[in-house]
């Protein structure tokens, strides 16, 4: 079973983000954490209950696509405005707060979208401290506040939005019609930091060392004095940091299991065994299960079925291994916040399910082990910072993310031993050449994908009819959004030539230049 976020031990003082349907709820969370505070996201129906269960310092009401006066608009509990803490409304959140407190909101037909210059009053407010004068923000709205509630004043405006920023200093209520969380708002992070530090009076202590010590303490409380944890170690940064946290908490009662599912990158098994058994000093058992996984995947082409099959096999292996230990009632995983968001409507809202992750959506209902997931509420950049504090090697921390199902989601269509071998060779060339050129330093991920198509080629004056592979190179901060990365033409030519010349069975290399969204980073 997973842990109820409202029942977590040692929840720090922080902010509640009320998700009102925005695409940016997770981005707001990241920005607030960068400003130095713990925060949690809940949808409007659960927000009041969450607020009452938290050591609450403030509330952020997100934006959203609805109109506050439209049928079916999110119903925000008015009790949130009676919690006695500061409130920041962003876009829709500002409109809802204004209307609820007696102001008016109208659709005027004057949409504002994109970069907009606003003027911040000289005596604006704590929220805009240090930002007096002109600054550029990102607007995205059709409705606007046309009359302020009692006690509010305008502190920022644009040519077409008279109330771009509003404040009621006595109550600690603030609203901005723009989106300070996006990078297009030039000084948006300063505004959010002002809210965290000056308005809410938080100490800004959400830092790697505090996060690490908090998670170590939580694991100790969950596992107890005698419990043992079976942890699936993939060799990636997530499972590595999770393993070190659990090891710091319970020592040799942690048992790491590395499953060679036959879908690893070339040389992955040797690298993981050397790094974690010899250098980190963890209790590590390697399970050779390649034939087991590949046979289960025979004939399967649906991406979700692949993920479910792989997830179930992982769990079955962990269950089998747990029997070797007397008190192994816990399963450790390196689940991250984006994994949860993409797999389920994580907070009970309307978040669309994008794809299941084997360590989230692939777990069976009858799992008889309690989950220990110390990274479940962290973003990738936070995980790396925590790992750095814990002393993990930079070569582990900065490894590019690798999906739990491995190459199964980079082989489009049926999984075969021949296809796996082709992709391993092509991917190794892609990875090695990008790293040798130093181009990886600005990239999030870079890998090859085997496509379910063959095409005609000419090699040595003879006709070929062989497979095609795609190169996927992306830039990102956290994996939630991504853009395709630019590689030098000479480097692309070298990668393509090497794959076609050295990987027998591939005669065509194509380049994927799709962003996320609308595409995902992985192909399946």
TORKOLTOR-608656 format. One record per residue (C-alpha): residue in one letter; x, y, z. Coordinates in steps of 0.001 Angstrom, whole numbers, plus 500000, padded with zeros to 6 digits. Layout:
REM residues N
AXYZ/...
***
This chain:
REM residues 524
X500000500000500000/X501086503608499534/X501299506254502214/X498485508764502741/X500094512197502270/X497810513643504955/X499118511102507481/X502834511513506799/X505037511905509849/X506915515132510424/X505214517213507726/X506989520585507807/X505334523988507942/X504553525086504427/X502107526127501725/X499003524556500232/X498587524880496465/X494958524552495377/X494865523086491860/X492010524736489975/X492673523016486668/X495882524689485584/X498620523017483571/X501072524737485897/X500259523361489375/X503457521314489477/X505447524255488135/X504075526447490926/X505212523789493403/X508713523707491934/X509021527482492061/X507855527653495676/X510325524957496641/X513068526871494865/X512082529795497085/X512810527545500064/X509487526134501259/X507714522800501494/X504382522772499640/X501671520319498679/X499116520291495845/X495457519357496331/X492357519843494157/X489640522174495354/X487353519451496838/X490142518228499126/X491796521562499818/X490022522531503051/X490597519126504638/X494253519302503606/X494629522840504937/X493278521808508342/X495687518848508506/X498784520913507646/X501033523167509640/X499826525842507272/X501723529059506550/X499894530191503415/X497712529232500469/X498225529625496716/X495160529447494474/X496259528376490999/X495073529485487607/X492703527440485485/X490851527413482152/X487334528039483510/X485420531271484043/X484467531901487673/X480876532696486672/X480477529697484321/X478532526542485101/X480874523773486241/X483632526139487380/X485785524730490209/X484025525159493557/X486628526382495994/X485789526041499726/X485316529563501064/X486694528320504381/X490148528596502842/X489859532368503207/X489132531944506924/X492247529977507841/X494047533055509144/X496985532700506732/X498100534724503673/X496539533813500334/X497951534387496836/X495531534030493928/X497028533483490478/X494887534273487407/X491667532246487997/X492604532096491693/X492677535901491877/X489351536125490054/X487678533598492354/X488973535340495472/X487885538759494195/X484389537570493279/X483949535612496524/X484901538637498614/X482467540990496838/X484313542188493735/X483226541638490133/X484746539586487320/X483728539983483685/X484616538724480259/X485359541975478448/X486419540570475099/X489946541927475550/X492129538850475857/X495699539149477051/X498029536367476072/X501812536234476094/X504470538737477121/X502936541834478674/X504513544880480306/X503004545856483637/X503602548869485844/X504173548186489544/X503255551019491908/X506018552590493958/X504414551643497277/X503052548401495883/X503074545797498672/X505225543162500306/X504443540905497341/X506062543269494845/X508879544512497066/X511861545505494930/X509902545426491646/X508662549007491363/X508294550347487839/X507971548354484611/X508507544620484266/X507467541940481770/X505100539137482780/X503222536310481080/X499463536813480713/X496915534189479675/X493335535285480359/X490075536467478820/X488173537404481991/X489394540099484356/X488564541713487678/X486561544879486990/X485796545984490571/X487856545224493657/X486485543827496926/X486500546080499986/X489944546432501536/X491862545746498308/X493886548180496228/X495562547936492849/X499332547531493014/X500116546632489378/X498439547238486015/X498914546852482264/X497477548798479330/X494529546424479023/X494315545071482593/X493618547715485227/X494056545222488082/X497065543091487155/X498103542922490805/X495941543541493896/X496562543496497627/X494760543555500947/X497706543952503293/X495568543790506448/X494377540264505642/X497474539159503747/X495420538495500593/X497072539095497213/X496189538449493594/X498051538551490285/X496350538252486921/X499561536971485321/X501584533779485873/X504680534422488024/X505555530709487976/X506528530607484280/X509970531705483169/X508440534255480755/X507526536397483779/X510964537958484073/X510860538578487826/X508159536106488710/X510422534069490979/X511125537186493041/X507385537677493534/X506931534097494721/X509975534386496993/X508475537572498477/X505277535656499219/X507155532766500833/X509654534740502883/X508158538181503562/X504401537608503437/X504177534110504948/X507263534548507120/X508722531156506255/X512446530620506934/X513347529344503448/X514811526140504874/X513530523654502274/X517090522699501393/X518800519418500433/X520181518746503895/X516791519281505552/X514988517222502924/X517442514339503325/X517262514296507111/X513468514527507005/X513207511550504643/X515675509495506699/X513565510162509785/X510369509189507936/X511861505887506778/X512920505077510342/X509399505713511585/X507738503707508806/X510044500664508936/X510531500573512707/X513279498891514691/X513124495434513073/X511634495865509607/X513631495039506471/X513307496718503082/X513630495110499670/X514571497861497226/X514676497590493464/X517933499192492390/X518062500118488715/X521337502034488782/X519676505323487937/X519789508406490120/X516319507910491601/X516776504406492962/X520357505254493968/X519319508219496123/X516373506262497535/X518746503422498451/X521191505715500234/X518370507374502215/X516967504002503296/X520461502703504099/X521145505757506280/X517875505061508064/X518064501295508686/X521588500166507715/X522026496516506783/X518281495872507011/X518167497249503452/X518498494571500749/X518933495916497204/X517825493780494288/X519117494561490814/X517021492791488199/X518654492188484837/X515434492000482840/X517211491636479515/X516101495160478580/X519090497094479888/X521456499373478047/X524696497873476824/X527080497335479746/X524477498438482306/X524676495360484508/X528441495539484977/X528315499268485673/X525611498954488341/X527244496023490123/X530604497777490231/X529232501154491334/X526874500042494084/X528388496875495464/X532021497902495344/X531833501682495878/X528627502475497759/X528817499293499814/X525180498236499610/X523902494684500051/X523199493978496382/X521808490842494760/X521653490550490971/X518808488504489480/X519347487218485944/X515785487354484596/X516208488287480942/X514556485187479515/X511699485471482012/X510804489029480990/X511313488637477248/X509179485478477120/X506350487247478969/X506528490099476437/X506443487863473356/X503812489063470912/X502828492078473045/X502702495398471183/X500474497599473359/X502653499991475429/X500435499845478505/X500398496043478504/X504190496070478263/X504444498332481296/X501961496276483321/X503700492998482489/X507115494378483386/X505819495978486590/X504165492755487701/X507280490686487000/X509432493093488998/X507072492831491955/X506932489041491756/X510725488879491836/X510842491227494817/X508253489067496581/X510311485958495904/X513466487611497197/X511695488937500295/X511142485360501462/X514884485096502128/X514549487614504939/X512591487331508173/X511041490806508365/X511055492043504751/X507579493540504770/X508581496691502903/X509236497432499230/X511467500430498513/X511205502356495253/X512617505496493670/X509215506852492643/X509232510595491858/X506459513168491850/X506294513345488010/X505884509517487926/X502815509821490114/X501377512744488167/X501709510997484800/X500352507679486056/X497279508685488013/X495135511663488875/X497514512002491779/X495501514323493962/X492013513202493041/X491537515941490464/X491077515953486720/X494698515283485793/X494769513128482657/X496505509768482886/X499369509927480385/X500971506530480961/X501529504138483810/X504948503858485397/X505909500338486416/X506490501461489981/X503165503317490207/X500494502013487874/X501969498529487515/X501679497372491136/X499130494616491864/X496160495254494137/X497161492403496439/X500683493673497101/X501467492373500571/X504383494735501170/X504182498308502397/X505767500844500055/X508705502958501147/X509113505805498656/X511305508568500104/X511363510523496820/X507668510322495983/X507070514038496447/X510330515306494938/X511255516527491491/X514340515226489698/X516414518336490389/X515614518050494101/X516621514378494071/X519998515249492574/X520546517955495176/X519709515507497974/X522030512902496461/X524821515443496307/X524331516236499998/X524442512502500778/X527783512200498975/X526801510183495919/X529250510175493028/X528510512772490342/X528711510036487705/X525669508441489298/X523827511688490013/X524169513036486494/X523345509853484594/X520561510468482142/X517184509098483291/X516384505561482158/X512781504288482199/X511853501506484612/X510640499207481808/X513999499720480112/X514354499315476366/X510851497818476165/X509442501333475776/X512090502259473224/X511248499351470943/X508015500349469277/X505939497222468776/X506887493649469614/X509907492871471797/X512304490283470363/X515852489267471346/X517039490442467932/X515402493837468357/X516892494263471813/X520380493536470489/X519963496008467616/X518787498770469935/X521505498142472519/X524190498585469886/X522583501650468298/X521917503274471659/X525484502706472839/X526818504499469747/X524394507396470218/X525257507762473919/X529006507372473554/X529357509865470698/X527226512529472416/X529203512170475646/X532552512104473853/X531649515396472169/X530614516929475512/X527148517655474112/X525433515770476946/X526074518529479495/X523081520568478366/X520793517599477697/X518226515785479828/X518167512559477790/X519695511226474589/X518994507754473230/X517977505641470259/X514535504167469533/X513947501093467345/X511038501663464968/X508623498971463723/X509323499780460075/X511784498637457460/X512959500610454496/X514941500070451332/X518575501103451323/X521709500658449246/X524891499373450860/X527874498213448835/X525853498561445612/X523395496003446958/X519770496498447987/X518985496307451701/X515641496113453460/X516342496756457117/X515094498471460267/X515083502173461050/X515975503825464334/X515225507297465687/X517491509528467733/X515709511214470667/X517592514138472207/X515795516423474663/X516408519347476996/X514427519614480232/X514645520648483871/X512403518050485478/X510964515797482774/X507496517344483101/X508024519370479932/X510820519070477386/X512062520462474098/X514132518681471512/X517824519368471763/X520030520668468969/X523096518650468010/X525835519801465688/X525382518504462142/X528809516885462120/X527961514991465339/X524645513816463927/X526395512651460769/X528945510711462800/X526261508993464907/X524219508094461841/X527213506772459890/X528400504648462804/X524972503118463447/X524389502268459796/X527927500928459282/X528329499054462572/X524833497819463481/X523922495098461029/X520160495278460563/X519692499074460612/X519994501053457389/X518184504290458259/X518478506826461110/X515896509558461655/X515794512485464108/X512871513101466486/X512248516851466835/X509065516707468943/X508551518634472180/X506724517460475330/X503874518205475121/X502431517258472678/X504759514241472507/X506214512410475509/X509948511956476003/X509767508182475633/X508032506773472577/X505842504358474549/
***
